[in-house]
Amino acid sequence: MTNKDIISIRDTLKKVNDSLCFLEAKLKWLEKSNKVIEDKISDIEFNLDDLLSSVENLETQIVSDVDGMIDNVRADIGNDVQSAVSEINSNIDQLKD
């Protein structure tokens, strides 16, 4: 093996080493980027859970409010019917007199 061959092999090994160092740096960068992405996904999941909870609370509140309104309407209708019956009975009594 000649000196030229040895130098060529050394140069090739240096290029391979440089390439490996570059790849290692890129892998570290990708790991950091991956961690950032995972953190963002976790944040989104947390926000979605929070939003779902808020929607469920809102749904419960709306159902409760509508049930209350329906009860009030029923009570008002009952009062109106009772008032009308009382007025009719009063009119009947006046007609009898």
ZILIN-V368544 format. One line per field, one symbol per residue. psi: psi as a letter, one per 40 degrees, with the letter a starting at -180 (. if undefined). A space follows every 50 residues. Layout:
BEGIN
psi: ???
END
This chain:
BEGIN
psi: hidddddddddddddddddddddddddddddddddddddddddddddddd dddddddddddddddddddddddddddddddddddddddddddddd.
END
